Amino acid sequence: MKNITASKNPPIVDNFPLAAAAHSASDLPFIPSWNKPPTPHVREKTPLFIGFTRNWRLIQQAVVSYITAGWPPEDIYVVENTGVMDSNKEGLLSLQNPFFLNHTRLNMLGVNVLITPTLFTFAQLQNFYLWNAIQEKYPAYFWSHMDVVAASYEDRTPFIPLYQRALTELRAVLSPETPPWALRFFAYDRLALVNTATYRDVGGWDTHIPFYMGDCDMHSRLTMGGYSQEEREAGFVWDVGSSLDDLFVLYRKNGSIASFIDPHAAEPSSTSNDEEIKARSFQSFEEDTLNSSAFRQLFDTCDAMQRSKNSGSERNTWQARQGGGVGDPFYRDPDGFEKGIQMTIEFGRSVYREKWGHRDCDIVDIGLKPDEAWKVEHDWDQPPSAK
């Protein structure tokens, strides 16, 4: 991965000015009426875990998008996996620090914050979700990434909110008639539904494979165990590496116009023109209509954000884009931290290769079984006739 020197990037600004100026939740707009979650709460528990390590703008965007898509805020759990202990909870980190997380803001939005005791790898974080589900006796739970934007399918008839679609699938898999299952993917694992008992049965994630290839290992072992993993649809879940200029647009009010600054553009500039930016400064609380032209403009903007992230080979440069925080507790040099992550990723790939004697993700297709882990010779060292 190409090195991104965070200090060369401009200082970040909060991407939800209205919330930054708010004194309480009553100062925030209501979510779209068509996306309101059921009241009272449904009988099922619908926890949604979203892990966070760095980049405040992205996690705030993901949280607000799920709230405005109808997910009950009290069911959303932001898992602070920064390794800065209680520094964010105590308000000791500055906005420019990559590991900054605004607990006060998240509490005002109505969501929960769980703090990991130390910096976890991806595999350890997944097992932390599982641990919490076991402790809270959740038969199933949802999890999502922090670098996504979620929205309901406003362009489909009949209209069903994202949360309601996810809930319908949860009810389906919890039925006694459902064959053994492990996962339901919504846009792969940008949003995923997990069977707690199944994950426990196969031993959880292999923490010797910290990041990439860990999903290949886990999902393959689930298939080997006879548990299904199927694709479903809940709503739009865009994979993004940048933020909307103002998250107010997600509340779908009249006059709100979506825009973002493309960090990969030759000369980064907002996707909106000056007049549109001026119009956005007047934030009306009057509700827009379902599937309006403003929604389609928001859709196009999120599509552009996704294309920007996935153009070329550097889709995760957002992780090392933010600098600052020198002198804050637990300060880490952003470039050094990123280098350490990349080294750990490569180590995990090596572990996967040694565990299965195979370099690729298709270990089920080539006939490997769970009890063959760590007992298989390297297939890339064998002559073709012996494979």
C-alpha positions in Angstrom: 0.0 0.0 0.0 1.3 3.4 -0.9 2.3 5.5 2.2 -0.1 8.3 3.0 1.5 11.0 5.1 -1.3 12.3 7.3 0.3 15.6 8.0 -0.1 16.6 4.3 -3.8 16.4 4.5 -5.9 19.5 5.6 -7.3 19.5 9.1 -10.6 17.7 9.4 -13.9 19.4 10.4 -16.9 17.8 12.0 -19.3 16.6 9.4 -22.5 17.2 11.4 -22.4 20.9 12.3 -26.0 20.9 13.6 -25.2 18.1 16.1 -22.0 19.9 17.1 -24.1 23.0 18.0 -26.9 21.0 19.7 -27.3 21.0 23.4 -29.5 17.9 23.5 -31.1 15.3 21.4 -34.2 17.6 21.1 -32.1 19.9 18.9 -31.7 17.2 16.3 -34.1 16.7 13.4 -36.5 13.8 13.4 -35.6 10.9 11.2 -37.7 10.4 8.0 -41.3 9.5 9.1 -41.2 6.5 6.6 -38.2 5.0 8.4 -39.4 5.3 12.0 -38.6 2.2 14.0 -41.5 0.2 15.6 -42.8 1.7 18.8 -42.8 0.0 21.2 -39.7 -2.0 20.4 -40.2 -5.4 18.7 -40.0 -8.5 20.8 -36.7 -9.5 19.2 -33.3 -8.1 20.2 -31.6 -6.5 17.2 -28.1 -5.5 18.3 -25.9 -3.9 15.7 -22.2 -3.8 16.4 -20.0 -1.3 14.5 -16.3 -1.3 15.3 -14.3 1.8 15.3 -10.5 2.4 15.4 -9.9 5.7 13.5 -11.6 8.4 11.5 -14.4 10.1 13.4 -16.1 11.4 10.3 -16.7 8.0 8.9 -18.0 6.4 12.1 -20.4 9.3 12.7 -21.6 9.0 9.1 -22.2 5.2 9.5 -24.1 5.7 12.7 -26.3 8.5 11.5 -27.1 6.6 8.3 -28.3 3.5 10.2 -30.4 5.7 12.5 -32.0 7.6 9.6 -32.6 4.2 7.9 -34.7 3.2 10.8 -32.4 1.2 13.1 -33.4 1.9 16.8 -30.5 3.9 18.2 -30.6 2.0 21.5 -29.8 -1.2 19.5 -26.6 0.3 17.9 -23.3 -0.5 19.7 -20.2 1.5 18.6 -17.3 -0.6 19.7 -14.4 1.7 20.4 -11.4 -0.3 19.5 -8.8 2.5 19.6 -6.4 1.2 22.3 -6.5 4.6 24.1 -8.3 3.1 27.2 -10.7 5.7 28.6 -9.1 8.8 27.0 -12.0 9.4 24.6 -14.6 8.8 27.3 -12.9 11.4 29.4 -12.6 13.8 26.4 -8.8 13.9 26.4 -8.2 13.4 22.6 -8.4 16.2 20.1 -10.6 16.1 16.9 -7.4 15.9 14.7 -6.3 12.7 16.5 -7.1 9.7 14.2 -8.4 7.8 17.2 -10.7 10.5 18.4 -14.3 9.4 19.3 -16.9 11.8 20.6 -18.8 9.8 23.3 -20.9 12.8 24.1 -22.2 13.0 20.5 -22.9 9.3 20.3 -24.8 9.4 23.5 -26.8 12.3 22.3 -27.6 10.3 19.2 -28.9 7.6 21.5 -26.4 4.9 20.7 -24.2 2.8 23.0 -20.5 2.8 23.2 -18.5 -0.3 24.3 -14.7 0.1 24.9 -12.3 -2.7 24.2 -9.7 -3.2 26.9 -6.9 -2.9 24.4 -6.4 -2.5 20.6 -7.9 -5.6 19.0 -7.2 -7.0 15.5 -10.2 -7.6 13.2 -10.4 -11.3 14.3 -10.2 -10.3 18.0 -12.9 -7.7 17.5 -15.2 -10.2 15.8 -14.7 -12.5 18.9 -15.5 -9.5 21.1 -18.9 -9.2 19.3 -19.4 -12.9 19.8 -18.5 -12.6 23.5 -21.0 -9.8 24.1 -23.7 -11.8 22.3 -23.0 -14.8 24.5 -23.0 -12.7 27.7 -26.2 -10.9 26.7 -27.8 -14.1 25.4 -28.5 -12.7 22.0 -29.4 -15.7 19.7 -28.3 -13.6 16.8 -26.7 -10.2 16.2 -25.9 -7.9 13.3 -22.6 -6.2 12.6 -21.4 -3.6 10.1 -18.3 -1.7 9.1 -17.7 1.9 10.0 -16.8 2.8 6.4 -20.3 2.5 5.0 -23.4 4.6 4.4 -26.8 2.8 4.8 -30.2 3.8 3.4 -33.5 2.2 2.7 -34.7 1.2 -0.8 -36.8 4.3 -1.3 -37.2 3.4 -5.0 -38.9 0.1 -4.4 -42.6 -0.7 -4.1 -43.9 -1.6 -1.7 -41.6 0.5 0.5 -40.0 -1.4 3.4 -37.4 0.3 5.6 -33.9 -1.1 5.8 -34.4 -2.0 9.5 -37.7 -3.8 8.8 -36.1 -5.8 6.0 -33.3 -6.9 8.3 -35.8 -7.7 11.0 -37.8 -9.9 8.7 -34.7 -11.9 7.9 -33.9 -12.2 11.6 -37.4 -13.6 12.2 -37.0 -16.0 9.3 -33.7 -17.5 10.5 -34.9 -17.8 14.1 -37.8 -20.0 13.0 -37.4 -23.6 14.1 -38.0 -24.7 10.5 -34.8 -22.9 9.3 -32.0 -25.3 8.3 -28.7 -24.9 10.2 -27.4 -21.5 9.3 -24.4 -19.3 10.2 -24.7 -16.0 8.3 -26.9 -13.8 6.3 -25.0 -11.3 4.2 -26.5 -8.0 3.1 -24.1 -6.6 0.5 -21.6 -9.2 1.7 -20.5 -8.3 5.2 -21.0 -4.5 4.9 -24.0 -5.6 7.0 -24.2 -9.2 8.3 -26.5 -11.2 10.5 -24.7 -13.8 12.7 -25.9 -17.0 14.4 -24.3 -16.8 17.9 -24.6 -20.6 18.6 -23.0 -21.5 15.2 -20.1 -19.2 15.7 -19.5 -20.6 19.1 -19.8 -24.1 17.8 -16.9 -23.7 15.3 -14.7 -22.0 17.8 -15.1 -18.4 16.7 -12.5 -16.5 14.7 -8.9 -17.7 14.5 -7.0 -14.9 16.2 -3.7 -16.2 14.7 -5.0 -14.7 11.4 -5.5 -11.0 12.5 -6.9 -9.3 9.4 -7.2 -10.4 5.8 -7.8 -14.1 5.1 -9.4 -14.4 8.5 -12.8 -14.3 6.8 -11.7 -17.0 4.3 -10.8 -19.2 7.3 -13.9 -18.5 9.3 -16.4 -18.7 6.5 -14.8 -21.9 5.2 -15.0 -23.6 8.6 -18.7 -22.6 8.8 -19.3 -24.3 5.5 -17.3 -27.3 6.5 -19.6 -27.5 9.6 -22.7 -27.6 7.4 -23.9 -24.1 8.2 -25.4 -22.0 5.4 -24.2 -18.5 4.5 -26.7 -16.8 2.1 -27.1 -13.4 0.5 -30.2 -11.2 1.4 -31.2 -7.6 0.7 -32.0 -5.0 3.3 -31.2 -1.7 1.7 -28.4 0.3 0.1 -25.1 -0.2 2.0 -22.3 1.8 0.2 -18.7 1.0 0.8 -17.1 4.5 1.2 -13.8 6.0 2.2 -14.9 9.6 2.5 -17.7 11.5 4.2 -20.7 13.6 3.1 -20.0 17.2 3.7 -23.0 17.5 6.1 -24.8 14.5 7.5 -28.0 16.6 7.8 -28.8 15.3 4.3 -29.4 11.9 5.7 -32.4 13.2 7.6 -34.2 13.8 4.3 -35.4 17.4 4.8 -36.4 19.8 2.1 -33.6 21.8 0.6 -30.8 19.5 1.8 -28.3 18.7 -0.9 -25.7 15.9 -0.7 -22.1 16.6 -1.5 -18.6 15.3 -0.7 -15.0 16.1 -1.4 -13.3 13.4 -3.4 -9.9 12.8 -1.9 -8.7 11.0 -5.0 -9.5 13.8 -7.4 -6.5 15.6 -9.0 -7.8 18.8 -7.4 -10.2 17.8 -4.6 -13.4 19.9 -4.6 -17.0 19.4 -3.4 -19.4 17.7 -5.8 -21.8 20.6 -5.3 -21.5 24.1 -6.8 -21.4 27.3 -4.7 -25.1 27.9 -4.9 -25.9 24.5 -3.7 -23.5 24.9 -0.8 -25.2 28.2 0.1 -28.6 26.5 0.0 -27.4 23.8 2.3 -26.6 26.4 5.0 -30.3 27.0 5.4 -31.4 23.8 7.1 -35.1 23.4 6.9 -36.7 20.8 9.2 -39.6 20.3 6.8 -39.7 16.8 5.6 -39.0 15.8 2.1 -41.0 13.1 0.2 -40.2 9.4 -0.3 -37.9 8.8 -3.3 -37.7 12.4 -4.2 -35.2 14.0 -6.6 -33.2 14.9 -3.5 -33.0 11.2 -2.5 -31.8 10.3 -6.0 -29.2 13.0 -5.8 -28.1 11.6 -2.4 -28.0 8.1 -4.1 -25.8 9.4 -6.9 -23.4 11.1 -4.4 -23.0 7.9 -2.3 -22.4 6.0 -5.5 -19.7 8.5 -6.4 -18.2 8.1 -2.9 -18.1 4.3 -3.4 -16.5 4.6 -6.9 -13.9 7.0 -5.5 -12.9 4.5 -2.7 -12.7 1.6 -5.0 -10.9 3.2 -7.9 -7.4 1.9 -8.3 -5.6 -0.3 -5.8 -5.6 2.0 -2.8 -9.2 1.5 -1.4 -8.2 1.8 2.2 -6.1 5.0 2.1 -8.8 6.6 4.3 -7.4 4.7 7.3 -4.2 6.7 7.2 -5.5 10.0 6.0 -6.0 11.7 9.3 -3.1 13.2 11.3 -2.7 15.2 14.5 -3.0 14.6 18.2 0.6 15.0 19.1 0.7 15.2 22.9 -2.6 13.4 23.4 -2.7 10.3 25.6 -1.6 7.1 23.9 -0.4 9.1 20.8 0.8 7.0 17.9 2.4 8.3 14.7 -0.2 7.7 12.0 2.2 6.5 9.4 4.0 4.2 11.8 0.7 2.8 13.0 -0.4 2.1 9.4 3.0 0.4 8.7 2.5 -1.9 11.7 -1.0 -2.8 10.5 0.3 -3.7 7.1 3.0 -5.9 8.6 0.4 -7.6 10.8 -1.8 -8.2 7.7 1.0 -9.9 5.9 1.8 -12.1 8.9 -1.8 -13.2 9.0 -1.6 -14.2 5.3 1.4 -16.3 6.2 -0.4 -18.0 9.0 -3.4 -18.9 6.8 -1.1 -20.4 4.2 0.7 -22.5 6.8 -2.6 -23.6 8.4 -4.2 -24.8 5.2 -1.2 -25.5 3.0 -3.0 -23.3 0.4 -2.7 -19.7 -0.6 -6.2 -18.9 -1.8 -9.7 -18.8 -0.2 -11.1 -21.9 -1.9 -10.1 -24.5 0.7 -13.6 -26.0 0.7 -13.6 -26.4 -3.0 -10.3 -28.4 -2.9 -11.7 -30.7 -0.3 -10.0 -29.7 2.9 -11.7 -30.6 6.3 -11.5 -29.0 9.7 -9.3 -31.7 11.2 -6.7 -31.2 8.4 -5.7 -27.7 9.6 -2.0 -27.4 10.3 -1.5 -30.9 8.8 -1.4 -30.1 5.1 1.7 -29.8 3.0 2.1 -26.7 0.8 0.3 -27.4 -2.4 2.4 -24.8 -4.2 5.5 -26.9 -3.5 4.1 -30.0 -5.0 4.4 -31.0 -8.7 1.1 -30.7 -10.6 0.6 -34.5 -10.7 0.7 -34.7 -6.9 -1.9 -32.0 -6.2 
